[in-house]
């Protein structure tokens, strides 16, 4: 592991640890309003100041980071499982099923990803509780983000289908779902692992895009998307540079993920 990858690991771990410790680092919480100090500059009590309704920005950044960094992997897990079922199973079956799955995934991939997300989210109820909006947002990401991974997994499973150990297992009388679960799926673990980690930064950015458009996590619960949306009313970066913290944090985390993924690809 080189220095860049070590530094990226440290950055991601520190950000995750701080977000998980939000209850202790920012005990006031993300929703409490300090009505006597709306839109206040940074102070000892409010490290990043307050927003226009008096909520502590530091607390909202920590809680918003927690939501993105915890639920994006959950969405990635959903998409990876779907990719394994669709792509892996189609590659194992081969023939008509493989052609059908590849045609379906190609059709799915031809649709603009962001527009598809916006359309599906806009069709669902927008006036829901914050917790429900979180579950809806990341469930949509997981259910719509499986196609690219399924395309890769179908190719890998197709290559395994005629391998020696699979032919030997069939000759031993092992067929159907048991053969897929016992021999094919475990040998797809490296590909599944890679697709899972690749999906996490994609889903983080996707949620940020939805949040900026007002289609992501509902108020008062924060997320990186809703925090970035607050920059719309920023008049001057020089006068209020602390408001750029969510954007800078997102850039740092995404850069760290890219360093981790690129270094893993080079090693592979």
LOZAGU-721170 format. One record per atom (N, C-alpha, C): x, y, z; residue in three letters. Coordinates in steps of 0.2 Angstrom, whole numbers, plus 5000, padded with zeros to 4 digits. Layout:
// residues N
XYZALA/...
END
This chain:
// residues 268
500449945000UNK/500050005000UNK/500450065000UNK/500450114995UNK/500850164994UNK/500550224999UNK/500950284999UNK/500750335003UNK/500050365002UNK/499950374995UNK/499350404993UNK/498750364996UNK/498750294995UNK/498250254997UNK/498150255005UNK/498750255008UNK/498750255016UNK/498350325018UNK/498550375015UNK/498250445017UNK/497550445015UNK/497350415010UNK/496650415008UNK/496250375013UNK/496550315015UNK/496250275020UNK/496150315027UNK/496650345029UNK/496650385035UNK/496050445035UNK/496050475029UNK/495550525028UNK/494850495029UNK/494650445025UNK/494050415025UNK/493850395032UNK/494350355036UNK/494250335043UNK/494050395047UNK/494450445047UNK/494350505051UNK/493650535050UNK/493550545044UNK/492850575042UNK/492250535045UNK/492350465044UNK/491850415046UNK/491850425054UNK/492350425057UNK/492350425065UNK/492050485067UNK/492250545064UNK/491950605067UNK/491150605065UNK/490950585060UNK/490250585059UNK/489850535063UNK/490150475065UNK/489850435070UNK/489850455077UNK/490350505078UNK/490350535085UNK/490050605085UNK/489550615080UNK/489150675080UNK/488750695086UNK/488550635090UNK/488150645096UNK/488550675101UNK/489250665101UNK/489650695107UNK/490050755104UNK/490150765098UNK/490550825095UNK/490050875094UNK/489450865093UNK/488850915092UNK/488250895096UNK/488250905102UNK/487650875106UNK/487050915105UNK/487050975102UNK/486451015101UNK/486050985096UNK/486350945091UNK/485950905086UNK/485850955080UNK/485650915075UNK/485550955068UNK/484950995067UNK/484450985072UNK/483751015071UNK/483651075076UNK/484051075081UNK/483851125086UNK/484051195083UNK/483551245084UNK/483651315082UNK/483851355087UNK/484351395086UNK/484551445091UNK/484251515088UNK/483651525090UNK/483351585087UNK/483651655088UNK/484051655093UNK/484351715095UNK/484951735091UNK/485151685087UNK/485751695083UNK/485751655076UNK/485251685072UNK/485151655065UNK/485751685060UNK/485951635056UNK/486451655051UNK/487051685054UNK/487251665060UNK/487851685064UNK/488551665061UNK/489051705062UNK/489751675060UNK/489951625065UNK/490551595063UNK/490851545068UNK/491051575075UNK/490951535080UNK/491051555087UNK/491251495091UNK/491451505097UNK/491551455101UNK/491051405102UNK/490351435102UNK/489851385103UNK/489651355096UNK/489651395091UNK/489551365084UNK/490151365080UNK/490451315079UNK/491151315076UNK/491051335068UNK/490551325065UNK/490451345058UNK/489851395058UNK/489651425063UNK/489151465063UNK/488451435063UNK/487951475061UNK/487251445061UNK/486951465054UNK/486451425052UNK/486151435046UNK/485551495046UNK/485151505041UNK/484651555041UNK/484151545047UNK/484051485049UNK/483551475054UNK/483851465061UNK/484551475062UNK/484851465068UNK/485051395070UNK/485151345065UNK/485351285066UNK/486151275066UNK/486451245070UNK/487151235070UNK/487451205064UNK/487851235060UNK/488151215054UNK/488551155055UNK/488951155060UNK/489451105062UNK/489051035063UNK/488551045067UNK/488150985069UNK/487850955062UNK/487650995058UNK/487250975052UNK/487750945047UNK/488350975047UNK/488850935043UNK/489050865045UNK/489150865052UNK/489250795054UNK/488750745053UNK/488150765054UNK/487550715054UNK/487450705046UNK/487550755042UNK/487450745035UNK/487950695032UNK/488550705034UNK/489050665032UNK/488950585034UNK/488650585041UNK/488550515043UNK/487950485039UNK/487450525037UNK/486950495032UNK/487250465026UNK/487650515023UNK/487950495016UNK/488350435016UNK/488850435021UNK/489350385022UNK/489050315025UNK/488450315028UNK/488150255030UNK/487650225025UNK/487350265022UNK/486750235018UNK/486950225011UNK/487550265008UNK/487750245002UNK/488050175001UNK/488450155006UNK/488550075006UNK/487950035006UNK/487450055010UNK/486850015010UNK/486550005003UNK/486550064999UNK/486250064993UNK/486750024988UNK/487350034989UNK/487849994985UNK/487749914986UNK/487649894993UNK/487449824994UNK/486849804990UNK/486349844990UNK/485749824987UNK/485849814979UNK/486249864976UNK/486349854969UNK/486849794967UNK/487349784972UNK/487749724971UNK/487349664971UNK/486949654976UNK/486549594976UNK/486149584970UNK/485749634968UNK/485349634962UNK/485849614956UNK/486449644955UNK/486849634950UNK/487049554950UNK/487249534956UNK/487449464957UNK/486849414954UNK/486249434956UNK/485649394954UNK/485549394947UNK/485549454944UNK/485349464937UNK/485949444932UNK/486549474933UNK/487149464929UNK/487449394930UNK/487549384937UNK/487849324938UNK/487449264936UNK/486849264938UNK/486349204936UNK/486349194928UNK/486249254925UNK/486249254918UNK/486849224914UNK/487449244917UNK/488049214915UNK/488149144916UNK/487849124922UNK/487949054923UNK/487449004919UNK/486849034917UNK/486448994913UNK/486649004906UNK/486849054904UNK/487149064897UNK/486549064892UNK/486749064885UNK/486249054880UNK/485749114880UNK/485049094879UNK/484549144879UNK/484549194885UNK/484649164891UNK/484549204897UNK/485149254897UNK/485749234895UNK/486249284895UNK/486149334890UNK/485949324884UNK/485749374879UNK/485149424881UNK/484649394884UNK/484149434887UNK/484349484892UNK/484749454897UNK/485049494902UNK/485449554900UNK/485949534895UNK/486349584892UNK/485949634888UNK/485449614885UNK/485049664881UNK/484649714886UNK/484449684891UNK/484049724896UNK/484549774900UNK/485149754902UNK/485649794905UNK/485849844900UNK/485949834894UNK/486149884889UNK/485649934888UNK/485049914888UNK/484449964887UNK/484450004894UNK/484549974899UNK/484550014906UNK/485150064906UNK/485750044903UNK/486350084903UNK/486250144898UNK/485850134893UNK/485750184888UNK/485350244891UNK/484950234896UNK/484550284899UNK/485050334903UNK/484950404902UNK/485350444906UNK/485250434914UNK/485750414917UNK/485750394924UNK/485450454929UNK/485650514928UNK/485350564933UNK/484650584931UNK/484550584925UNK/483850604923UNK/483350544925UNK/483550484925UNK/483150424927UNK/483050434934UNK/483550444938UNK/483450454945UNK/482950514947UNK/483050564944UNK/482650624945UNK/481850604943UNK/481750574938UNK/481150554935UNK/480750504940UNK/481150454942UNK/480850404947UNK/480750434954UNK/481150484956UNK/481050514963UNK/480550564963UNK/480450594957UNK/479850644956UNK/479250614956UNK/479150544954UNK/478550514953UNK/478350484960UNK/478750484965UNK/478650464972UNK/478450514976UNK/478050504982UNK/477850564986UNK/478450604989UNK/478350664988UNK/478950714991UNK/478850734998UNK/478150735000UNK/477950765007UNK/477950705011UNK/478550675013UNK/478650625018UNK/479050635024UNK/479050595029UNK/479550605034UNK/480250605032UNK/480650635036UNK/481450635034UNK/481650565034UNK/481550525039UNK/481750455039UNK/481550415033UNK/480850425031UNK/480650395025UNK/480950415019UNK/481150485018UNK/481450515012UNK/482150485012UNK/482450475017UNK/483150435017UNK/483150365014UNK/482650335017UNK/482550265014UNK/482350265007UNK/481950305005UNK/481650304998UNK/482250324993UNK/482650374995UNK/483250404991UNK/483750344990UNK/483950314995UNK/484450264994UNK/484250204992UNK/483650184993UNK/483350124990UNK/483250134982UNK/483050194980UNK/483050204973UNK/483750204970UNK/484250224973UNK/484950224971UNK/485150154970UNK/484950104975UNK/485150034975UNK/484750004969UNK/484150014968UNK/483749974964UNK/483850004956UNK/484150064955UNK/484250084949UNK/484950084947UNK/485450064951UNK/486150064950UNK/486450004949UNK/486149954947UNK/486349884947UNK/486649864940UNK/486449904935UNK/486549874928UNK/487249874926UNK/487649924928UNK/488349924926UNK/488749864929UNK/488549854935UNK/488849794939UNK/488649724936UNK/488049724934UNK/487749664931UNK/488049644925UNK/488249694921UNK/488549684914UNK/489249654916UNK/489649674921UNK/490249654922UNK/490249574925UNK/489749564929UNK/489649504932UNK/489449454927UNK/489049474923UNK/488749424918UNK/489349394913UNK/489849444912UNK/490449414908UNK/490849374912UNK/490949384919UNK/491349344923UNK/491049274924UNK/490349274925UNK/490049214926UNK/490049174920UNK/489949204914UNK/490049164908UNK/490649134907UNK/491249164909UNK/491849134909UNK/491949074913UNK/491649084919UNK/491649024924UNK/491248964922UNK/490748974918UNK/490248924916UNK/490548864913UNK/491048874909UNK/491348814906UNK/492048804908UNK/492248824914UNK/492848814917UNK/492848734920UNK/493448714921UNK/493548644923UNK/493248624929UNK/493248664934UNK/492948644941UNK/492248644940UNK/491948684936UNK/491148684935UNK/490948624931UNK/491348604926UNK/491248544922UNK/491248484927UNK/491748484931UNK/491848424936UNK/491348424941UNK/491048484943UNK/490548484948UNK/489848454945UNK/489748474938UNK/489148444935UNK/489248374934UNK/489848354932UNK/489948284931UNK/489848244938UNK/489948274943UNK/489848244950UNK/489048244952UNK/488648274948UNK/487948274949UNK/487648334952UNK/488048384953UNK/487848444956UNK/487548494950UNK/486948514951UNK/486648554946UNK/486248604949UNK/485948654945UNK/485448704947UNK/485748754952UNK/485248774956UNK/485448824961UNK/486048814966UNK/486048744967UNK/486648724972UNK/487348734968UNK/487348724962UNK/487948734958UNK/488148804958UNK/487648844957UNK/487748924957UNK/487948944963UNK/487648924969UNK/487748954975UNK/488448934978UNK/488648864977UNK/489148834980UNK/489848854976UNK/489748854969UNK/490448854965UNK/490448924961UNK/489948944958UNK/489949004954UNK/490049064958UNK/489549074963UNK/489449144966UNK/490049154971UNK/490349104974UNK/490949114978UNK/491549144974UNK/491649114968UNK/492149134963UNK/492049204960UNK/491449234961UNK/491349304959UNK/491449354965UNK/491649334970UNK/491749374976UNK/492249434974UNK/492849424971UNK/493249484970UNK/492849534965UNK/492549514960UNK/492149554956UNK/491549594960UNK/491249554964UNK/490749584968UNK/491049634973UNK/491549624976UNK/491849664981UNK/492049734977UNK/492349724971UNK/492549784967UNK/492049824965UNK/491449794963UNK/490849834961UNK/490549864967UNK/490549834973UNK/490249864978UNK/490649934980UNK/491249924980UNK/491649984982UNK/491650044977UNK/491650024971UNK/491550074965UNK/490850104966UNK/490350074968UNK/489650104968UNK/489650154974UNK/489950144979UNK/489850194985UNK/489950264983UNK/490550284980UNK/490650354978UNK/490150384973UNK/489950334968UNK/489450354963UNK/488750374967UNK/488550334972UNK/487950344975UNK/487950404980UNK/488550424982UNK/488650484986UNK/488550544982UNK/488850544976UNK/488750594972UNK/488050604969UNK/487750544968UNK/487050544965UNK/486550574970UNK/486650554977UNK/486250584982UNK/486350664983UNK/486950684982UNK/487150754982UNK/486750794976UNK/486750764970UNK/486350794965UNK/485650794966UNK/485350744969UNK/484650744971UNK/484450794976UNK/484950794981UNK/484850844986UNK/484850914984UNK/485350934979UNK/485351004977UNK/484751024973UNK/484350974970UNK/483750984966UNK/483150984971UNK/483250964977UNK/482750964982UNK/482350894982UNK/482650844979UNK/482350784978UNK/482650724983UNK/483050744987UNK/483450694991UNK/483150694998UNK/483550695003UNK/483350685010UNK/482950745012UNK/482350735016UNK/481950795017UNK/482150825024UNK/482050895024UNK/482150935030UNK/481750905036UNK/482050915042UNK/482650945044UNK/483250905044UNK/483150845042UNK/483750795042UNK/484250825036UNK/484850825038UNK/485350855033UNK/485650795029UNK/485950815023UNK/486350765019UNK/486850815015UNK/487350785012UNK/487750825008UNK/487450865003UNK/486850835000UNK/486450864995UNK/486150924997UNK/485850925003UNK/485450975006UNK/485951035008UNK/486551015011UNK/487051065013UNK/487351095007UNK/487451065002UNK/487651094996UNK/487151144993UNK/486551124994UNK/485951174991UNK/485951234995UNK/486251245001UNK/486251305004UNK/486751355001UNK/487151334997UNK/487651374994UNK/487351414988UNK/486751404987UNK/486351444982UNK/486351514984UNK/486251524990UNK/486151594993UNK/486751624995UNK/487351594993UNK/487951624996UNK/488151684991UNK/488251744994UNK/488451804990UNK/489151804989UNK/489551794994UNK/490351804993UNK/490651744997UNK/491151714993UNK/491551664997UNK/491951695002UNK/492251755000UNK/492751785005UNK/492351805011UNK/491751825011UNK/491451845017UNK/491251795021UNK/491051735018UNK/490751675022UNK/491151615020UNK/491751605021UNK/492151545018UNK/491951485022UNK/491751485028UNK/491551425032UNK/490951395029UNK/490551425025UNK/489951395022UNK/490251345016UNK/490851345014UNK/491151305009UNK/491351235012UNK/491351225019UNK/491551165022UNK/491251105019UNK/490551095018UNK/490251035015UNK/490551025008UNK/490651075004UNK/490851064998UNK/491551034998UNK/491951065002UNK/492651045002UNK/492750975005UNK/492350955010UNK/492350895013UNK/492150835008UNK/491650855004UNK/491350804999UNK/491950794994UNK/492350854992UNK/492850844987UNK/493450804990UNK/493550814996UNK/494150775000UNK/493950695000UNK/493350685002UNK/493050615003UNK/493050574996UNK/492850614991UNK/492750584984UNK/493450574981UNK/493950624982UNK/494650614980UNK/494950554984UNK/494750544990UNK/495050484994UNK/494850424991UNK/494150414989UNK/493850354986UNK/494250344980UNK/494350394976UNK/494650384969UNK/495350354970UNK/495750384975UNK/496350364976UNK/496350284978UNK/495950264982UNK/495850194984UNK/495750154979UNK/495250174975UNK/495050134969UNK/495550124964UNK/495850184962UNK/496350184957UNK/496950144959UNK/497150144965UNK/497750104967UNK/497550034967UNK/496950014969UNK/496749944969UNK/496749924962UNK/496549964957UNK/496549944950UNK/497249934947UNK/497649974949UNK/498349964947UNK/498649904950UNK/498549894956UNK/498849834959UNK/498549764956UNK/497849774954UNK/497649714951UNK/497849704944UNK/
END
